């Protein structure tokens, strides 16, 4: 499959002749004053779809067409995604689709927002820059945490420090968290396709459960080791200036990471990065506790290092367990009864709804998909019912930013 833009008038004229074989109604203004753009999709050099775009301050996607016999196979999604990326590269910041009575659901899947009778995506270039900036920040944090983890684990083993060793594994879990954030930022916004109708967000949960299991097993091993040291009194920590310097460097780096993300979040909104901010705040407290434990081990008793190591390991164990629990619920489609009850009350506010039942949800990454059966008067026309579901969907999605789609099954009420 090949998607491309026709650049010259001659190329546009030639392709229009080919397009007329599948759509006789195709029309494009090729006059010198016109700036209309033609995007073509081909398979084996045969045209299977096209899009016409009128660029400008309010760029309009005037036409989206895919050969009827091959629709519902993801070709339309690929075509529109290519057009949007091209529009971004040209420096345009928004794109609108008008006269779309048959494309409501299709456009919503592609993250278009309904504004009156139109569908719109705005701030395209800002979104792209924001995503790139957040991904770079997550990669930077990932590299720093790998460095910190390696440094703490190596020096923890060299100087027999249980607390620094445990903190090293904590930094390793931080790098895993960074990795999940990168996946969330890169994959979470990937458009759904025929084989993945709910997108790719569950990948994040799959990785999280696997990683959580690794964290729990690692923390459990350190907990057992720390308990044995406390019982045997076998802690042989060698407190040196290097050991204290390593913890001070770690605290400094964590403060820098925390500050950089906090500054970024003042300009850019991201739930994933917000979770990192909370994590880094806790890391600063943990590594500070490790430093205190090491200092107390030097001047009072070595047991303080083991106790701090045990406490840090228990915290890591808890974090691993919560990671598994949270994402296992997503994979198993655990139902949020509170959310569903709020959705039910919102639906019943519409006077056309006689009754509503069978509410359920599924989640993919941060995106939630709501299902419900609603009962309306049997005299309601298909068009009226369709407009009603649009109104309900819009109200719910406006109130809950992470609800991606609301799918309503309509049932008639008989006397």
C-alpha positions as CSV (number, residue, x, y, z in Angstrom):
1,X,0.0,0.0,0.0
2,X,1.2,3.5,-0.9
3,X,-0.1,6.9,0.2
4,X,1.2,10.1,-1.3
5,X,0.3,13.7,-2.2
6,X,0.0,14.7,-5.8
7,X,2.3,17.7,-6.1
8,X,1.8,19.1,-9.6
9,X,-1.3,20.1,-11.6
10,X,-0.4,17.4,-14.2
11,X,-0.1,14.7,-11.6
12,X,-3.5,15.8,-10.0
13,X,-5.2,15.7,-13.4
14,X,-3.9,12.2,-14.2
15,X,-4.9,10.8,-10.8
16,X,-8.4,12.4,-11.0
17,X,-9.0,10.4,-14.2
18,X,-8.0,7.2,-12.3
19,X,-10.1,8.1,-9.3
20,X,-13.2,8.6,-11.4
21,X,-13.1,4.9,-12.1
22,X,-14.1,4.3,-8.4
23,X,-15.8,7.6,-7.6
24,X,-17.5,9.4,-10.5
25,X,-18.4,12.3,-8.2
26,X,-14.8,13.3,-7.4
27,X,-14.2,17.1,-7.8
28,X,-11.1,19.2,-7.1
29,X,-10.3,22.9,-8.0
30,X,-7.1,22.9,-9.9
31,X,-7.2,26.6,-10.9
32,X,-4.2,28.8,-10.2
33,X,-6.0,30.5,-7.3
34,X,-6.8,27.2,-5.7
35,X,-4.6,25.5,-3.1
36,X,-6.5,22.3,-2.8
37,X,-4.4,19.3,-2.1
38,X,-5.0,15.7,-3.4
39,X,-3.8,12.7,-1.4
40,X,-4.1,9.3,-3.0
41,X,-3.9,5.7,-1.6
42,X,-2.9,2.9,-3.9
43,X,-2.4,-0.9,-3.8
44,X,-0.4,-2.4,-6.6
45,X,-0.6,1.0,-8.4
46,X,-4.4,0.8,-8.3
47,X,-6.2,3.7,-6.7
48,X,-8.4,2.6,-3.7
49,X,-9.0,5.9,-1.9
50,X,-8.3,9.6,-1.8
51,X,-8.7,12.7,0.2
52,X,-9.0,16.4,-0.8
53,X,-7.8,19.1,1.6
54,X,-8.2,22.8,1.4
55,X,-5.3,24.3,3.5
56,X,-5.3,27.5,5.3
57,X,-5.9,29.0,8.8
58,X,-8.9,26.6,9.1
59,X,-7.7,23.7,7.0
60,X,-10.6,21.6,5.8
61,X,-10.6,18.0,4.8
62,X,-13.2,18.3,2.1
63,X,-13.4,14.7,1.1
64,X,-12.4,11.3,2.5
65,X,-13.1,8.3,0.2
66,X,-12.3,4.6,0.3
67,X,-13.5,2.1,-2.3
68,X,-16.7,0.6,-0.8
69,X,-15.7,-3.0,-1.3
70,X,-12.6,-2.7,0.9
71,X,-14.0,-0.4,3.7
72,X,-13.8,-1.3,7.4
73,X,-10.3,-2.7,6.9
74,X,-8.3,0.2,8.4
75,X,-7.5,1.9,5.0
76,X,-9.5,5.1,5.9
77,X,-7.6,5.4,9.2
78,X,-4.3,5.1,7.5
79,X,-5.3,7.7,4.8
80,X,-6.5,10.3,7.4
81,X,-3.5,9.7,9.6
82,X,-1.2,10.4,6.6
83,X,-3.1,13.5,5.7
84,X,-2.9,14.8,9.3
85,X,0.9,14.2,9.5
86,X,1.3,16.0,6.2
87,X,-0.8,19.0,7.4
88,X,1.4,19.2,10.5
89,X,4.6,19.1,8.4
90,X,3.2,22.1,6.3
91,X,2.8,24.0,9.5
92,X,-1.0,24.1,9.8
93,X,-2.4,23.8,13.3
94,X,-5.9,22.5,12.9
95,X,-8.1,20.5,10.5
96,X,-11.9,20.4,10.2
97,X,-14.3,18.0,8.6
98,X,-17.7,19.3,7.5
99,X,-20.8,17.5,6.1
100,X,-20.0,14.2,7.8
101,X,-23.4,12.5,8.5
102,X,-21.9,9.0,7.8
103,X,-18.5,9.4,9.5
104,X,-19.3,10.4,13.1
105,X,-17.9,7.2,14.8
106,X,-15.0,7.0,12.3
107,X,-13.9,10.6,13.1
108,X,-14.3,10.1,16.9
109,X,-12.0,7.1,16.7
110,X,-9.4,9.4,15.1
111,X,-9.6,11.8,18.1
112,X,-11.7,14.5,16.2
113,X,-13.9,16.5,18.5
114,X,-17.4,17.5,17.6
115,X,-17.9,21.3,17.5
116,X,-21.5,22.1,16.5
117,X,-22.1,20.2,13.2
118,X,-18.3,19.9,12.4
119,X,-15.5,17.7,13.6
120,X,-12.2,19.3,14.5
121,X,-8.7,18.5,15.6
122,X,-6.7,21.6,16.7
123,X,-3.3,22.4,18.1
124,X,-1.8,19.8,15.9
125,X,1.8,21.2,15.9
126,X,1.6,21.9,19.7
127,X,0.5,18.3,20.3
128,X,3.4,16.9,18.3
129,X,6.0,19.1,20.0
130,X,4.5,18.3,23.4
131,X,4.7,14.5,22.7
132,X,8.3,14.8,21.5
133,X,9.3,16.9,24.5
134,X,7.7,14.5,27.0
135,X,9.3,11.5,25.3
136,X,12.7,13.1,25.3
137,X,12.3,13.9,29.0
138,X,11.2,10.3,29.8
139,X,14.2,8.9,27.8
140,X,16.6,11.3,29.8
141,X,15.1,10.1,33.1
142,X,15.3,6.5,32.0
143,X,19.1,6.9,31.3
144,X,19.7,8.7,34.6
145,X,17.8,6.0,36.6
146,X,19.8,3.2,34.9
147,X,23.0,5.0,35.8
148,X,21.8,5.6,39.4
149,X,20.7,2.0,39.8
150,X,24.0,0.6,38.5
151,X,26.0,2.9,40.7
152,X,24.0,2.1,43.9
153,X,23.9,-1.6,43.3
154,X,27.7,-1.8,42.6
155,X,28.8,0.4,45.5
156,X,26.2,-1.2,47.8
157,X,27.8,-4.6,47.1
158,X,31.3,-3.3,47.4
159,X,30.7,-1.6,50.8
160,X,28.2,-4.2,52.0
161,X,25.4,-1.6,52.4
162,X,22.0,-3.2,52.5
163,X,20.1,0.2,52.3
164,X,22.1,1.4,49.3
165,X,21.6,-1.9,47.6
166,X,17.9,-1.8,48.2
167,X,17.8,1.8,47.0
168,X,19.6,0.7,43.8
169,X,16.8,-1.7,43.1
170,X,14.3,1.1,43.8
171,X,16.1,3.2,41.1
172,X,15.9,0.2,38.8
173,X,12.1,0.1,39.3
174,X,12.1,3.8,38.5
175,X,13.8,3.1,35.1
176,X,11.1,0.6,34.4
177,X,8.5,3.2,35.3
178,X,10.2,5.5,32.8
179,X,10.1,2.8,30.2
180,X,6.3,2.3,30.7
181,X,5.8,6.1,30.4
182,X,7.7,6.0,27.1
183,X,5.4,3.2,25.9
184,X,2.4,5.1,27.1
185,X,3.4,8.3,25.3
186,X,4.4,6.5,22.0
187,X,1.8,3.7,21.9
188,X,-1.0,5.1,23.9
189,X,-1.9,7.7,21.3
190,X,-1.6,5.3,18.4
191,X,-4.9,5.1,16.5
192,X,-7.0,2.0,16.7
193,X,-7.2,-0.3,13.7
194,X,-9.2,-3.3,12.5
195,X,-7.2,-5.8,14.6
196,X,-6.9,-3.5,17.6
197,X,-10.3,-1.8,18.0
198,X,-9.4,-0.5,21.5
199,X,-5.9,0.7,20.5
200,X,-2.6,-0.6,22.0
201,X,-3.0,0.7,25.5
202,X,-3.2,-2.7,27.1
203,X,0.4,-3.3,26.1
204,X,1.3,-1.0,29.0
205,X,-0.6,-3.2,31.4
206,X,1.0,-6.4,30.1
207,X,4.5,-5.0,30.6
208,X,3.4,-3.6,34.0
209,X,2.3,-7.0,35.3
210,X,5.5,-8.7,34.2
211,X,7.7,-6.0,35.6
212,X,5.7,-5.9,38.8
213,X,6.3,-9.6,39.3
214,X,10.0,-9.0,38.9
215,X,10.0,-6.2,41.4
216,X,8.1,-8.3,44.0
217,X,10.5,-11.2,43.7
218,X,13.6,-8.9,43.9
219,X,12.2,-7.0,46.9
220,X,11.3,-10.3,48.6
221,X,14.9,-11.6,48.2
222,X,16.3,-8.4,49.8
223,X,13.8,-8.5,52.6
224,X,14.8,-12.1,53.5
225,X,18.5,-11.2,53.3
226,X,18.0,-8.1,55.6
227,X,16.0,-10.2,58.2
228,X,18.8,-12.8,58.2
229,X,21.4,-10.0,58.8
230,X,19.4,-8.6,61.7
231,X,19.0,-12.0,63.3
232,X,22.7,-13.0,62.7
233,X,24.1,-9.6,63.4
234,X,26.2,-10.1,60.3
235,X,26.0,-6.7,58.7
236,X,29.6,-5.6,57.7
237,X,28.9,-2.2,56.1
238,X,32.1,-0.3,55.3
239,X,31.1,3.4,55.7
240,X,33.5,5.5,53.6
241,X,33.3,9.1,52.2
242,X,32.6,7.5,48.8
243,X,29.5,5.8,50.1
244,X,28.1,9.1,51.5
245,X,29.1,10.9,48.3
246,X,27.2,8.4,46.1
247,X,24.0,8.9,48.1
248,X,24.4,12.7,48.0
249,X,24.9,12.6,44.2
250,X,21.8,10.4,43.9
251,X,19.7,12.9,46.0
252,X,20.9,15.8,43.8
253,X,20.1,14.0,40.6
254,X,16.6,13.1,41.9
255,X,16.0,16.7,42.9
256,X,17.0,17.8,39.4
257,X,14.6,15.2,37.8
258,X,11.8,16.2,40.1
259,X,12.3,19.9,39.4
260,X,12.5,19.5,35.6
261,X,9.3,17.4,35.4
262,X,7.5,19.9,37.7
263,X,8.5,22.8,35.5
264,X,7.4,20.8,32.4
265,X,4.0,20.0,33.9
266,X,3.3,23.7,34.5
267,X,3.3,24.0,30.7
268,X,2.3,20.6,29.5
269,X,-0.5,18.4,31.0
270,X,0.3,14.7,31.2
271,X,-1.1,12.1,33.6
272,X,1.8,9.8,32.9
273,X,4.4,12.4,33.7
274,X,2.4,13.5,36.8
275,X,2.7,9.9,38.1
276,X,6.5,10.2,37.6
277,X,6.6,13.4,39.7
278,X,5.0,11.6,42.6
279,X,7.4,8.8,42.2
280,X,10.5,11.1,42.2
281,X,9.3,12.9,45.3
282,X,9.2,9.6,47.2
283,X,12.6,8.7,45.8
284,X,14.1,11.8,47.3
285,X,12.7,10.8,50.7
286,X,13.9,7.2,50.3
287,X,17.5,8.1,49.3
288,X,17.6,10.7,52.1
289,X,16.6,7.9,54.5
290,X,19.4,5.8,53.1
291,X,21.9,8.6,53.8
292,X,20.7,8.9,57.4
293,X,20.9,5.2,57.8
294,X,24.5,5.1,56.5
295,X,25.6,8.0,58.8
296,X,23.9,6.3,61.9
297,X,25.7,3.1,61.0
298,X,29.0,4.8,61.1
299,X,28.5,6.6,64.4
300,X,26.0,4.4,66.4
301,X,25.4,0.9,65.0
302,X,25.6,-1.0,61.7
303,X,22.1,-2.3,62.3
304,X,20.6,1.0,61.1
305,X,21.8,0.3,57.6
306,X,20.1,-3.1,57.6
307,X,16.9,-1.6,59.1
308,X,16.7,1.1,56.4
309,X,17.4,-1.5,53.7
310,X,14.6,-3.6,55.1
311,X,12.1,-0.6,55.1
312,X,13.1,0.4,51.6
313,X,12.6,-3.2,50.4
314,X,9.2,-3.4,52.0
315,X,8.3,-0.2,50.2
316,X,9.5,-1.7,46.9
317,X,7.5,-4.8,47.5
318,X,4.4,-2.8,48.1
319,X,4.9,-0.8,44.9
320,X,5.4,-4.0,42.9
321,X,2.3,-5.5,44.4
322,X,0.2,-2.4,43.6
323,X,1.6,-2.3,40.1
324,X,0.5,-5.9,39.5
325,X,-2.9,-5.3,41.1
326,X,-3.7,-2.1,39.2
327,X,-2.8,-3.4,35.8
328,X,-4.2,-6.9,36.3
329,X,-7.6,-5.2,37.0
330,X,-7.3,-3.4,33.6
331,X,-6.4,-6.6,31.8
332,X,-9.3,-8.5,33.4
333,X,-11.7,-5.6,32.7
334,X,-12.5,-5.0,36.3
335,X,-15.6,-2.8,36.5
336,X,-15.5,0.6,38.2
337,X,-18.9,0.6,39.8
338,X,-18.7,4.2,41.0
339,X,-17.9,5.4,37.5
340,X,-20.6,3.3,35.9
341,X,-23.2,4.6,38.4
342,X,-22.2,8.2,37.6
343,X,-22.5,7.4,33.9
344,X,-26.0,5.8,34.5
345,X,-27.2,8.9,36.3
346,X,-25.9,11.1,33.5
347,X,-27.7,9.1,30.8
348,X,-31.0,9.0,32.7
349,X,-31.0,12.8,32.8
350,X,-32.1,12.7,29.1
351,X,-35.9,12.8,29.1
352,X,-36.0,10.6,25.9
353,X,-34.5,7.7,27.9
354,X,-37.2,5.4,29.3
355,X,-34.7,3.1,31.0
356,X,-31.1,2.0,30.9
357,X,-29.3,-1.1,31.9
358,X,-26.3,-3.5,31.3
359,X,-23.6,-0.9,31.9
360,X,-20.0,-2.1,31.5
361,X,-16.6,-0.8,30.5
362,X,-13.2,-1.9,29.2
363,X,-10.0,0.0,29.6
364,X,-7.0,0.2,27.3
365,X,-4.1,2.3,28.8
366,X,-5.7,5.5,30.0
367,X,-8.6,5.2,27.5
368,X,-12.0,3.9,28.8
369,X,-14.8,2.6,26.6
370,X,-18.3,2.6,28.0
371,X,-21.1,0.2,26.9
372,X,-24.8,0.5,27.8
373,X,-28.3,-0.5,26.7
374,X,-30.9,2.3,26.6
375,X,-34.6,2.1,26.0
376,X,-36.5,4.7,24.1
377,X,-40.0,5.2,22.7
378,X,-40.7,2.7,19.8
379,X,-41.9,5.6,17.7
380,X,-38.5,7.3,17.6
381,X,-36.9,7.3,14.2
382,X,-33.4,5.9,13.5
383,X,-32.2,9.4,12.8
384,X,-33.6,10.7,16.1
385,X,-32.1,7.8,18.0
386,X,-28.7,8.4,16.3
387,X,-28.8,12.1,17.3
388,X,-29.7,11.2,20.8
389,X,-26.8,8.8,21.2
390,X,-24.5,11.5,19.8
391,X,-25.7,14.0,22.5
392,X,-25.3,11.4,25.3
393,X,-21.8,10.5,24.1
394,X,-20.7,14.1,23.8
395,X,-21.9,15.0,27.3
396,X,-20.2,12.0,28.9
397,X,-16.9,12.5,27.1
398,X,-16.9,16.2,28.0
399,X,-17.2,15.3,31.7
400,X,-14.7,12.5,31.6
401,X,-11.5,13.2,29.6
402,X,-10.3,9.6,29.7
403,X,-13.5,8.2,28.3
404,X,-12.6,7.6,24.6
405,X,-15.9,6.2,23.3
406,X,-19.5,5.6,24.5
407,X,-21.3,2.7,22.7
408,X,-25.0,2.6,23.2
409,X,-27.4,-0.2,22.1
410,X,-30.9,1.2,21.6
411,X,-34.0,-0.9,22.5
412,X,-37.6,0.1,21.9
413,X,-40.1,0.3,24.7
414,X,-43.5,-1.1,23.9
415,X,-46.8,-0.2,25.6
